[in-house]
Amino acid sequence: MITPISTLKRRFANFLKPTQEHFWSWMDSYWHKDENIPMNKVEGLSTALEGTASAEQLRNHLTDSQAHSGLFDRKVDKEAGKTLTSNDYTNEEKRTNQANAQKRVVGITVTGDVDKIITLTFADGTAIQAPFTDKDTLPENLADIKLNSLNFNEQTGVLTGLRSDGQQLTVSLDGRYALLGHTHPEYALRTHRHHWDNIDGIPALATEGKIQEAVRDVFQYRSVIPLSELDNITRKQGGYTIQSNGGSGAYLIFYTAGSTSTIEIFKKDWYAATRLSVRNTVDGSRFNEDNGAFRDLAWYGDIYRVGAEIGSNWTAVEQWQNGVIFVSTSLNIDLSFLKNMGNMSFRKVFAGGNVTFSCTGKQIVYTGDTSFNGGDGSTAVVSVYGNKCYIDIRNV
């Protein structure tokens, strides 16, 4: 008897104590493994079996000789020594393959002497032939005597040949080939080294001193040199062109006989007002009050020259030291560039007005009047000593 699931659950709820009958009714409600389940109790089985062959139909099919006859007609029987392949050949392809198999070459023969025939024999027994002429067997190409063997003795250097008629030929190579293990005592070993002094005909090496001399000569004999190199290199006696930012100038150097002392003359550009400069060296050393610098030479007119007239603000330059300057109007005179222990004289050539002086970096000391404002003919004498500029004014 089957007990509903809901009843079984109530009987086996928590804190309840099922009885023997409860357990039996529970087990009677399910199929035991030792029991057979009726087909009508399997849901959907009858539907699944619909359309399937019955046992009688299966037995009849097994005994039917025409069953699957179409498939069996296309099957390939296994033969000894052959294997099955997945290639699907048509009957025509099979016939072609079989025909080709019968056309494989199974034999080649050549008959004849000069005029020969080559025969190819196929697997099916058929054959093809082709004639040809063997020129190597023509009388004009045949040698009466042939060389059967050739031997070279590397120890003796003798080449020996044996002809087909039994005659032996020997050839000595006359030392054209060296024997194994031979040496060359007349030649040096690869590790041998030669001293440079033992080699004949070698050129002179360029030593460091010779290189420096050559470089020095290049600079000494250059006809055009930059102004920046004028003090760096002692040059050969002669004349040179000097390049500078202001243009090109000239440089002359003269050596005294039997000495390294020189006289150098330099004009930095071609302007007429540019003075010649001179300096001298004694045994390669330059010296004078300017620490070896060039010193300007004075023109003849610098010594026997008249004074100059100024009519506007003016800077007293070195060239006018010890000269007389005539002042024709009121102005300022800058004395900053006068040399130490240099002097210059000024004379007013107009009445009234005022002439002033400035001397940057030096102290002005007035030894007479303190203003140059006198009448026509008034004078002022300026002298520079150290950091002082003395001005002696005499106004009239």
C-alpha positions as CSV (number, residue, x, y, z in Angstrom):
1,M,0.0,0.0,0.0
2,I,1.4,3.4,-0.9
3,T,1.3,6.2,1.7
4,P,1.2,9.8,0.4
5,I,4.4,11.8,0.8
6,S,2.7,14.5,2.8
7,T,1.7,11.8,5.4
8,L,5.2,10.4,5.6
9,K,6.6,13.8,6.2
10,R,4.3,14.5,9.1
11,R,5.2,11.1,10.7
12,F,8.9,11.9,10.5
13,A,8.8,15.5,11.6
14,N,11.2,16.8,14.4
15,F,10.6,15.6,17.9
16,L,8.2,12.8,16.8
17,K,8.8,9.1,17.4
18,P,7.7,7.0,14.4
19,T,6.3,3.6,15.1
20,Q,7.0,0.3,13.3
21,E,3.9,0.7,11.1
22,H,5.2,4.1,10.1
23,F,8.5,2.7,9.0
24,W,6.9,-0.2,7.1
25,S,4.4,2.1,5.3
26,W,7.4,4.4,4.4
27,M,9.3,1.4,2.8
28,D,6.2,0.1,1.1
29,S,5.8,3.4,-0.6
30,Y,9.0,3.1,-2.7
31,W,10.5,0.4,-5.2
32,H,13.1,-1.9,-3.8
33,K,16.1,-2.7,-5.9
34,D,15.2,-6.3,-5.9
35,E,11.7,-5.5,-7.3
36,N,10.9,-5.2,-11.1
37,I,9.3,-1.9,-12.1
38,P,6.3,-2.5,-14.4
39,M,6.6,-0.9,-17.8
40,N,3.4,1.0,-17.3
41,K,4.9,2.7,-14.2
42,V,7.8,4.3,-16.3
43,E,6.5,7.6,-17.5
44,G,6.9,8.2,-21.3
45,L,8.2,4.7,-22.0
46,S,5.2,3.6,-24.1
47,T,5.5,6.7,-26.2
48,A,9.2,6.2,-26.7
49,L,8.6,2.6,-27.9
50,E,6.1,3.6,-30.4
51,G,7.4,3.1,-34.0
52,T,10.2,0.8,-33.0
53,A,10.5,-2.7,-34.4
54,S,9.1,-5.5,-32.5
55,A,11.1,-8.6,-31.6
56,E,9.5,-10.5,-34.4
57,Q,10.4,-7.8,-36.9
58,L,14.0,-7.8,-35.7
59,R,14.2,-11.6,-36.1
60,N,12.9,-11.4,-39.6
61,H,15.4,-8.6,-40.5
62,L,18.3,-10.7,-39.3
63,T,17.3,-13.6,-41.6
64,D,16.4,-11.4,-44.6
65,S,19.1,-11.9,-47.3
66,Q,18.0,-8.7,-49.1
67,A,18.3,-6.4,-46.1
68,H,20.8,-3.5,-46.8
69,S,21.6,-5.0,-50.2
70,G,22.5,-1.6,-51.6
71,L,25.2,-1.0,-49.0
72,F,26.7,-4.5,-49.2
73,D,26.9,-4.1,-53.0
74,R,29.3,-1.1,-52.5
75,K,31.5,-2.7,-49.8
76,V,35.2,-3.6,-50.6
77,D,36.4,-7.0,-49.6
78,K,39.7,-7.2,-47.9
79,E,42.4,-9.1,-49.8
80,A,45.6,-10.5,-48.6
81,G,48.6,-8.2,-49.0
82,K,46.4,-5.2,-49.6
83,T,45.0,-2.4,-47.4
84,L,42.0,-0.3,-47.7
85,T,42.2,3.4,-48.5
86,S,39.9,6.4,-48.0
87,N,40.4,7.5,-51.6
88,D,37.2,7.1,-53.6
89,Y,38.1,6.1,-57.2
90,T,35.7,5.9,-60.0
91,N,35.7,2.9,-62.3
92,E,37.3,4.9,-65.0
93,E,40.1,6.0,-62.6
94,K,40.7,2.5,-61.6
95,R,41.0,1.4,-65.2
96,T,43.5,4.2,-65.9
97,N,45.6,3.3,-62.8
98,Q,45.6,-0.3,-63.8
99,A,46.7,0.6,-67.4
100,N,49.5,2.9,-66.1
101,A,50.7,0.1,-63.8
102,Q,51.2,-2.1,-66.8
103,K,53.3,0.6,-68.5
104,R,56.0,0.9,-65.9
105,V,59.5,0.1,-67.2
106,V,60.8,-3.3,-66.1
107,G,63.9,-3.7,-68.3
108,I,66.4,-1.7,-70.4
109,T,68.8,-3.3,-72.9
110,V,71.3,-1.9,-75.4
111,T,72.5,-3.9,-78.4
112,G,74.9,-3.2,-81.3
113,D,78.4,-1.9,-81.7
114,V,78.6,1.5,-83.3
115,D,75.0,1.7,-84.4
116,K,73.1,0.6,-81.3
117,I,69.5,0.1,-80.3
118,I,68.1,0.8,-76.8
119,T,65.0,-1.2,-75.8
120,L,62.6,-0.3,-73.0
121,T,60.4,-3.2,-71.8
122,F,57.2,-2.5,-69.9
123,A,55.3,-4.6,-67.3
124,D,52.6,-5.6,-69.8
125,G,55.2,-7.2,-72.1
126,T,55.3,-4.4,-74.7
127,A,58.5,-2.6,-75.6
128,I,59.7,0.5,-77.5
129,Q,63.1,0.9,-79.2
130,A,65.3,3.8,-80.4
131,P,68.5,3.7,-82.5
132,F,71.6,5.8,-81.7
133,T,75.3,6.0,-82.7
134,D,77.9,5.4,-80.0
135,K,80.7,7.7,-81.1
136,D,83.1,6.6,-78.4
137,T,83.4,3.2,-80.2
138,L,84.3,4.7,-83.6
139,P,87.7,3.6,-84.8
140,E,89.1,7.2,-84.8
141,N,88.1,7.5,-81.1
142,L,89.6,4.2,-79.9
143,A,93.0,4.1,-78.3
144,D,95.2,1.1,-79.0
145,I,96.9,1.3,-75.6
146,K,95.1,2.6,-72.4
147,L,96.4,3.6,-69.0
148,N,95.2,1.1,-66.5
149,S,96.5,2.7,-63.3
150,L,98.3,5.7,-61.9
151,N,100.3,6.0,-58.6
152,F,102.2,8.8,-56.9
153,N,104.8,8.1,-54.3
154,E,104.8,11.0,-51.9
155,Q,108.1,9.9,-50.3
156,T,110.1,9.8,-53.5
157,G,108.2,12.2,-55.6
158,V,107.9,9.7,-58.5
159,L,104.7,9.3,-60.6
160,T,104.1,5.8,-62.0
161,G,101.6,4.7,-64.6
162,L,100.8,1.1,-65.9
163,R,99.7,0.8,-69.5
164,S,97.3,-1.8,-70.9
165,D,100.1,-3.5,-72.7
166,G,102.0,-4.1,-69.4
167,Q,104.6,-1.3,-69.9
168,Q,105.3,0.9,-66.9
169,L,105.8,4.6,-67.1
170,T,107.7,6.6,-64.4
171,V,108.1,10.4,-64.1
172,S,110.2,12.2,-61.5
173,L,108.7,15.5,-60.5
174,D,112.2,17.0,-60.1
175,G,111.5,18.7,-56.8
176,R,108.5,20.6,-58.2
177,Y,106.5,19.2,-55.2
178,A,107.9,19.2,-51.7
179,L,108.1,15.9,-49.8
180,L,106.0,15.5,-46.7
181,G,107.8,16.7,-43.6
182,H,110.3,18.9,-45.5
183,T,111.5,22.3,-44.0
184,H,112.9,25.5,-45.4
185,P,116.0,26.3,-43.4
186,E,116.8,29.2,-45.7
187,Y,113.6,31.0,-44.6
188,A,112.8,32.6,-41.3
189,L,110.1,31.3,-38.9
190,R,106.8,33.2,-38.8
191,T,107.7,34.2,-35.2
192,H,111.0,35.8,-36.4
193,R,111.3,39.6,-35.9
194,H,113.7,42.1,-37.6
195,H,115.1,45.2,-35.9
196,W,114.3,48.4,-37.7
197,D,118.0,49.4,-37.9
198,N,118.9,46.1,-39.7
199,I,116.6,46.9,-42.7
200,D,118.2,48.5,-45.7
201,G,116.6,51.3,-47.6
202,I,114.1,52.3,-45.0
203,P,112.9,56.0,-45.0
204,A,113.6,58.3,-42.1
205,L,110.9,58.2,-39.5
206,A,109.1,61.4,-38.5
207,T,110.2,61.9,-34.9
208,E,108.3,64.2,-32.5
209,G,111.0,66.8,-32.8
210,K,110.9,66.7,-36.7
211,I,107.1,67.0,-36.6
212,Q,107.3,70.1,-34.3
213,E,110.0,71.6,-36.5
214,A,107.8,71.0,-39.6
215,V,104.8,72.6,-37.9
216,R,106.9,75.5,-36.8
217,D,108.2,76.0,-40.3
218,V,104.7,76.0,-41.7
219,F,103.7,78.9,-39.4
220,Q,107.0,80.7,-39.9
221,Y,106.7,80.8,-43.6
222,R,103.1,81.6,-43.9
223,S,102.8,84.9,-45.9
224,V,99.5,85.9,-44.2
225,I,99.1,85.5,-40.5
226,P,96.3,86.8,-38.1
227,L,97.1,89.6,-35.7
228,S,96.3,87.3,-32.7
229,E,99.4,85.1,-33.6
230,L,101.8,88.0,-33.9
231,D,103.2,87.5,-30.4
232,N,103.0,83.7,-30.2
233,I,105.6,82.5,-32.8
234,T,109.1,83.5,-33.7
235,R,109.3,83.7,-37.5
236,K,111.9,83.6,-40.1
237,Q,113.4,86.8,-41.4
238,G,111.2,88.5,-44.0
239,G,108.0,90.4,-44.6
240,Y,104.4,89.2,-43.8
241,T,100.8,90.4,-44.2
242,I,98.9,90.8,-40.9
243,Q,95.1,90.3,-40.9
244,S,93.1,92.2,-38.3
245,N,89.5,93.4,-37.8
246,G,90.6,96.8,-39.1
247,G,92.0,95.4,-42.3
248,S,95.4,94.1,-43.3
249,G,98.8,95.4,-42.2
250,A,102.5,94.8,-42.7
251,Y,105.1,93.1,-40.5
252,L,108.9,93.0,-41.0
253,I,111.4,91.0,-38.9
254,F,115.2,91.3,-39.2
255,Y,117.8,89.1,-37.5
256,T,121.2,90.5,-36.6
257,A,124.2,88.6,-38.0
258,G,125.2,85.5,-36.0
259,S,122.5,86.1,-33.3
260,T,118.9,85.3,-32.4
261,S,118.3,89.0,-31.6
262,T,115.8,90.7,-33.9
263,I,114.2,94.0,-34.8
264,E,110.5,93.9,-35.6
265,I,108.5,96.7,-37.4
266,F,104.7,96.6,-37.6
267,K,102.0,98.8,-39.2
268,K,98.6,97.4,-38.3
269,D,96.7,98.8,-41.3
270,W,97.2,100.9,-44.4
271,Y,95.7,104.2,-43.1
272,A,98.1,107.1,-43.5
273,A,97.7,108.3,-40.0
274,T,98.6,104.9,-38.5
275,R,102.1,105.1,-37.1
276,L,104.8,102.4,-37.5
277,S,105.5,100.4,-34.4
278,V,108.8,98.8,-33.4
279,R,110.2,96.3,-30.8
280,N,113.3,94.3,-30.4
281,T,114.3,90.9,-29.0
282,V,117.6,89.8,-27.5
283,D,118.4,86.1,-27.7
284,G,114.7,85.4,-28.3
285,S,113.4,87.5,-25.3
286,R,111.4,90.7,-25.9
287,F,111.8,93.5,-23.5
288,N,111.1,97.2,-23.0
289,E,108.9,99.4,-20.8
290,D,105.8,98.0,-22.5
291,N,106.6,94.3,-21.6
292,G,107.5,93.4,-25.1
293,A,104.6,95.3,-26.8
294,F,105.2,97.3,-30.0
295,R,105.9,101.1,-29.5
296,D,104.8,103.7,-32.0
297,L,107.4,105.7,-33.8
298,A,106.9,109.5,-34.0
299,W,106.6,111.3,-37.3
300,Y,108.9,114.2,-38.1
301,G,106.0,116.4,-37.8
302,D,105.3,115.2,-34.3
303,I,108.5,116.9,-33.1
304,Y,108.5,120.0,-35.4
305,R,104.8,120.8,-35.5
306,V,102.6,123.8,-34.8
307,G,99.8,123.8,-32.3
308,A,96.1,123.1,-32.9
309,E,92.9,125.1,-32.6
310,I,89.8,123.6,-30.9
311,G,86.3,125.1,-30.9
312,S,84.2,122.4,-29.2
313,N,84.5,119.9,-26.3
314,W,87.8,118.1,-26.8
315,T,89.7,115.1,-25.4
316,A,93.4,115.6,-25.0
317,V,95.2,112.7,-26.6
318,E,98.7,111.4,-26.2
319,Q,99.9,112.6,-29.6
320,W,99.4,116.3,-28.5
321,Q,101.5,116.0,-25.3
322,N,104.0,118.9,-25.0
323,G,102.1,120.8,-27.6
324,V,100.1,124.1,-27.6
325,I,96.3,124.1,-28.0
326,F,94.5,127.4,-29.0
327,V,91.0,127.6,-27.5
328,S,88.6,129.7,-29.6
329,T,85.3,129.4,-27.5
330,S,83.9,128.2,-24.2
331,L,84.2,124.4,-23.9
332,N,85.3,121.4,-21.8
333,I,88.7,119.7,-22.1
334,D,89.1,116.1,-20.9
335,L,92.6,115.4,-19.6
336,S,92.0,111.7,-18.6
337,F,94.2,110.3,-21.4
338,L,97.4,112.3,-20.8
339,K,100.3,110.0,-19.9
340,N,102.2,110.2,-16.5
341,M,104.6,113.1,-16.4
342,G,103.1,114.5,-19.6
343,N,102.1,118.1,-20.1
344,M,100.1,120.3,-22.4
345,S,99.6,124.1,-22.8
346,F,96.4,126.0,-23.6
347,R,95.9,129.7,-24.6
348,K,92.5,131.5,-24.8
349,V,92.1,133.4,-28.1
350,F,88.8,135.1,-27.1
351,A,87.7,137.4,-24.3
352,G,85.2,136.3,-21.7
353,G,83.6,132.9,-21.5
354,N,84.8,130.0,-19.4
355,V,86.9,126.9,-20.3
356,T,86.5,124.0,-17.9
357,F,88.7,120.9,-17.3
358,S,88.0,117.2,-16.3
359,C,90.4,114.5,-15.4
360,T,88.6,111.2,-14.6
361,G,90.4,109.1,-12.0
362,K,92.8,111.8,-11.0
363,Q,92.8,114.7,-8.5
364,I,92.8,118.1,-10.1
365,V,95.1,120.6,-8.3
366,Y,94.9,124.3,-9.3
367,T,98.2,126.1,-8.6
368,G,97.0,129.6,-9.8
369,D,93.5,130.7,-10.7
370,T,90.8,128.1,-10.2
371,S,88.8,129.1,-13.4
372,F,90.0,129.6,-16.9
373,N,87.8,132.6,-17.7
374,G,90.2,135.4,-18.3
375,G,90.5,137.7,-21.3
376,D,92.1,137.1,-24.7
377,G,95.6,135.7,-24.2
378,S,95.0,133.9,-20.8
379,T,97.0,130.7,-20.5
380,A,96.7,127.3,-18.7
381,V,99.5,124.7,-18.3
382,V,98.6,121.1,-17.4
383,S,101.0,118.5,-16.0
384,V,100.2,114.9,-14.9
385,Y,102.1,113.2,-12.2
386,G,100.8,109.9,-10.6
387,N,97.2,110.3,-9.8
388,K,97.2,114.1,-9.8
389,C,96.5,116.6,-12.6
390,Y,98.2,120.0,-11.9
391,I,96.6,123.0,-13.7
392,D,98.4,126.4,-13.6
393,I,95.9,129.1,-14.8
394,R,97.0,132.7,-15.5
395,N,94.1,134.9,-16.5
396,V,94.6,138.3,-18.0
